[in-house]
Amino acid sequence: MIRLRQLEAFRAVMITGGVTPAASMLNVSQPAVSRLIASLEEGMGIPLFERRQGRLHPTYEANFLLGEVERAIVNLEHISQLSDDIRNQKAGHLRIACLPGFATSLMPVVMAEFLADRDDVTLTIQTRSSKRVREWIAAQQYDIGVADEFEGHSAVTHESVDIRTVCAMSPQHPLAARKSISAADLDGMPMIVQDRSNRFYHQLKHVFDDVGAELVARVEVRQFATACLLARQGVGAAVVSSIDAAEYVGHGLITRPFEPSIPFRLDILYPKYHPRSLLLQDFIKHFRERLQPFTLTHTP
């Protein structure tokens, strides 16, 4: 078996023209270089140098071999550097699947921060419904998924994060002066809500029913971002994820704590039978840290 050190000794002799300068180049002794050359010739079964008057003269075969040796050493050096980058999470590729709304709120910030000092890392992001995200993760087409209303899958592991929600409205809303908003305060007022097929709508409706308040669903939407934009235009108030609301606060939207608190459950999905790379583990850590300011509870 040819060893890298033998090839390095061969190249050094070819470049410098002798054993002594080659030894200096490699920072080893002259006998060490001679032994490496001799063992390489023995292993390959061909003479690489003619020894005349104490000097080594390359054979035709040695000159023919030099180009391939150069390329092999460069490739090995590249692999060595790449392995260092991978070990230090500086190289690799991650595939992310998430909800459309999340892809326009916090995820771009997370991705940009993660890429900031990782020039050799690339990311792919794809957006679809929670059902499709779950299917992609189960099929191992993506490394991490962000969804809601995850009901479980034998090929998917997950962790749930409870995101704090707030009441969003325009500064001109009748309740804008309140320090906090309750379901009773919103009794009979126009609301922008998630569509009735969504679990969060039923959580909100339950809170209204508990206090005998009427939930007036003036507009039903699929994404919290849409609800924030409509609330900003004065269409009504909306109870939304604090992540989405943060994108519009200071741009015509105000938020107030909503009582009682209704957490929005965010599900982070992983393919069960696909090992997590060091790069993915680092991304997950950064993602969790970025979620922390918006989190009520964090349940693995």
C-alpha positions in Angstrom: 0.0 0.0 0.0 1.3 3.4 -1.0 1.5 5.9 1.9 1.1 9.6 1.7 4.5 10.2 3.3 6.2 8.2 0.5 4.5 10.3 -2.2 5.5 13.5 -0.3 9.1 12.4 -0.2 9.0 11.5 -3.9 7.6 14.9 -4.9 10.1 16.7 -2.7 13.0 15.0 -4.3 11.6 15.7 -7.8 11.0 19.3 -7.0 14.3 20.0 -5.1 16.6 17.7 -7.1 18.1 15.9 -4.2 17.7 14.1 -0.9 19.3 16.8 1.2 17.0 19.7 0.1 14.0 17.3 0.1 14.8 16.4 3.8 14.9 20.1 4.6 11.7 20.8 2.8 9.9 18.0 4.7 11.7 18.7 8.0 13.0 15.2 8.3 16.4 13.5 8.2 18.1 12.6 4.9 18.1 8.8 5.8 14.3 9.1 6.4 13.8 10.5 2.8 16.0 7.7 1.4 14.0 5.0 3.2 10.7 6.5 2.0 12.0 6.5 -1.6 13.3 3.0 -1.4 10.1 1.7 0.1 8.0 3.4 -2.5 10.1 1.9 -5.3 9.8 -1.5 -3.7 6.1 -1.2 -3.2 5.5 -0.1 -6.8 8.0 -2.6 -8.3 9.6 0.0 -10.6 12.8 2.1 -10.3 12.0 5.8 -9.8 15.6 7.1 -9.6 19.0 6.1 -10.9 21.8 6.5 -8.3 24.9 8.0 -9.9 27.8 9.4 -8.0 25.7 9.8 -4.8 22.9 11.6 -6.5 19.4 10.6 -7.5 18.4 11.0 -11.2 14.7 10.5 -12.0 13.8 7.8 -14.5 11.3 8.2 -17.3 8.7 6.5 -15.1 9.3 9.0 -12.3 8.7 12.0 -14.6 5.6 10.3 -16.0 4.3 9.6 -12.4 5.0 13.1 -11.0 1.8 14.8 -12.4 -0.5 12.1 -10.9 1.4 12.3 -7.6 0.9 16.1 -7.5 -2.8 15.7 -8.1 -3.2 13.0 -5.5 -1.4 15.0 -2.8 -3.5 18.1 -3.6 -6.7 16.0 -3.4 -5.6 14.5 -0.1 -4.7 17.9 1.3 -8.2 19.1 0.2 -9.8 16.2 1.9 -7.8 16.9 5.1 -8.9 20.6 5.0 -12.5 19.6 4.2 -12.6 17.2 7.1 -11.4 20.0 9.4 -14.1 22.2 8.1 -16.8 19.5 8.5 -15.6 18.8 12.1 -15.8 22.6 12.9 -19.1 22.9 11.1 -17.6 25.1 8.4 -18.7 23.1 5.4 -21.6 21.0 4.2 -25.2 21.3 3.0 -28.5 21.4 4.9 -32.0 20.9 3.6 -34.8 22.7 5.4 -38.5 22.4 4.9 -40.9 24.7 6.7 -44.3 26.4 6.7 -44.6 29.3 4.2 -45.2 31.8 7.0 -42.2 30.8 8.9 -40.1 31.1 5.8 -40.9 34.8 5.7 -40.4 35.6 9.3 -37.8 34.1 11.6 -36.2 31.4 9.4 -34.4 33.8 7.0 -32.8 35.5 10.0 -31.7 32.2 11.4 -30.2 31.1 8.1 -28.4 34.4 7.5 -26.8 34.3 11.0 -25.8 30.7 10.6 -24.2 31.3 7.2 -22.4 34.5 8.3 -19.0 32.8 9.1 -19.5 29.6 7.1 -18.5 30.4 3.5 -18.5 26.7 2.5 -21.9 25.9 3.9 -24.9 25.9 1.6 -28.6 25.7 2.5 -31.8 24.7 0.6 -35.2 25.8 1.9 -38.6 24.6 0.6 -42.0 25.7 1.9 -45.2 23.7 1.9 -48.1 22.7 4.2 -47.4 20.9 7.5 -48.7 17.7 5.9 -46.2 17.9 3.0 -43.3 18.9 5.3 -44.0 15.8 7.4 -44.0 13.6 4.2 -40.7 15.1 3.1 -39.1 14.5 6.5 -40.4 10.9 6.6 -38.9 10.3 3.1 -35.5 11.7 4.3 -35.7 14.4 1.6 -34.9 17.1 4.1 -32.8 17.3 7.3 -35.1 19.4 9.4 -38.7 20.5 9.1 -40.8 23.2 10.8 -44.5 22.5 11.0 -47.6 22.8 13.1 -50.3 20.3 14.1 -48.0 17.4 13.8 -49.9 14.2 14.6 -47.0 11.8 14.6 -45.3 9.5 12.1 -43.3 6.3 12.5 -40.4 7.6 10.4 -40.3 11.1 12.1 -39.0 12.3 15.4 -40.0 15.7 16.7 -39.9 18.2 19.5 -42.6 20.8 20.2 -42.0 24.4 21.2 -44.8 26.5 22.6 -44.6 30.0 21.1 -46.1 33.0 22.9 -49.0 34.6 21.2 -50.1 38.3 21.3 -53.1 40.4 20.3 -52.1 42.5 17.2 -54.0 45.6 16.0 -53.6 49.0 14.5 -52.8 51.9 16.7 -56.3 53.3 16.0 -58.0 50.2 17.3 -60.5 51.0 20.2 -58.5 48.7 22.5 -55.1 50.1 21.6 -54.7 51.9 24.9 -55.1 48.7 27.0 -52.0 47.2 28.5 -53.4 43.7 27.9 -56.3 42.2 26.0 -58.7 39.5 27.0 -61.4 37.5 25.2 -64.0 39.5 27.1 -62.5 42.8 25.8 -62.9 41.5 22.2 -66.5 40.4 22.7 -68.4 41.1 19.5 -65.5 42.9 17.8 -64.3 42.0 14.3 -61.4 39.5 14.4 -59.0 38.1 11.9 -58.6 34.4 12.8 -57.0 31.3 11.4 -59.3 29.1 9.3 -61.7 26.9 11.2 -59.8 23.7 10.2 -56.8 24.8 12.2 -56.3 23.7 15.8 -55.4 27.2 16.9 -58.8 28.6 15.8 -60.5 26.1 18.1 -58.2 27.0 21.0 -59.1 30.6 20.6 -62.8 29.9 20.2 -62.7 27.8 23.4 -61.2 30.8 25.4 -64.0 33.0 24.1 -66.7 30.5 24.9 -65.3 30.1 28.5 -66.1 33.7 29.3 -69.3 33.9 27.2 -67.7 36.2 24.6 -68.7 36.2 21.0 -65.9 35.5 18.5 -66.6 37.5 15.4 -64.5 36.0 12.6 -64.6 38.8 10.0 -61.7 37.3 8.0 -60.2 33.7 8.1 -56.6 33.3 7.0 -54.1 30.5 6.9 -51.0 32.4 7.9 -50.3 34.7 10.9 -48.4 37.1 8.6 -51.6 37.7 6.6 -53.5 38.3 9.8 -50.9 40.9 10.9 -51.1 42.8 7.6 -54.9 42.9 7.8 -54.8 44.0 11.5 -52.4 46.8 10.5 -55.0 48.0 8.0 -57.6 48.2 10.7 -59.7 45.2 9.6 -59.8 43.9 13.1 -57.7 42.5 15.9 -55.8 39.2 15.6 -54.3 36.8 18.1 -51.1 35.7 16.4 -47.7 34.2 17.0 -45.2 36.6 18.6 -42.7 35.6 15.9 -44.9 36.8 13.1 -46.0 39.9 14.9 -42.4 41.0 15.6 -42.0 41.5 11.8 -44.6 44.3 11.8 -44.3 46.0 15.2 -43.1 49.5 14.6 -44.5 49.4 11.0 -48.1 50.3 11.7 -48.9 47.4 14.1 -49.0 47.3 17.8 -49.2 44.2 20.1 -50.5 43.6 23.5 -50.4 40.5 25.7 -53.4 38.3 25.3 -55.0 36.8 28.4 -55.4 34.0 29.1 -52.3 32.9 27.2 -52.8 30.6 24.2 -49.6 29.0 23.1 -49.0 28.3 19.4 -47.3 24.9 19.1 -44.5 24.8 16.7 -43.2 21.3 15.7 -39.6 20.7 14.7 -39.3 17.5 12.7 -36.3 15.2 11.9 -36.0 12.0 9.8 -35.9 9.2 12.4 -33.6 6.9 10.4 -31.1 9.5 9.1 -28.1 10.4 11.4 -27.8 14.1 12.3 -24.6 15.7 11.0 -22.4 17.9 13.1 -23.5 20.8 10.9 -27.2 20.0 11.5 -26.7 19.7 15.3 -25.0 23.2 15.3 -27.9 24.6 13.2 -30.5 23.1 15.6 -28.6 24.7 18.5 -28.6 28.1 16.9 -32.3 27.7 15.8 -33.4 26.9 19.4 -31.5 29.9 20.8 -33.2 32.2 18.2 -36.6 30.8 19.2 -36.0 31.4 22.9 -37.3 35.0 23.2 -40.6 33.9 21.7 -41.0 30.7 23.7 -43.4 29.9 26.5 -42.3 26.4 27.2 -39.9 24.0 25.4 -40.9 20.3 25.5 -38.6 17.8 23.8 
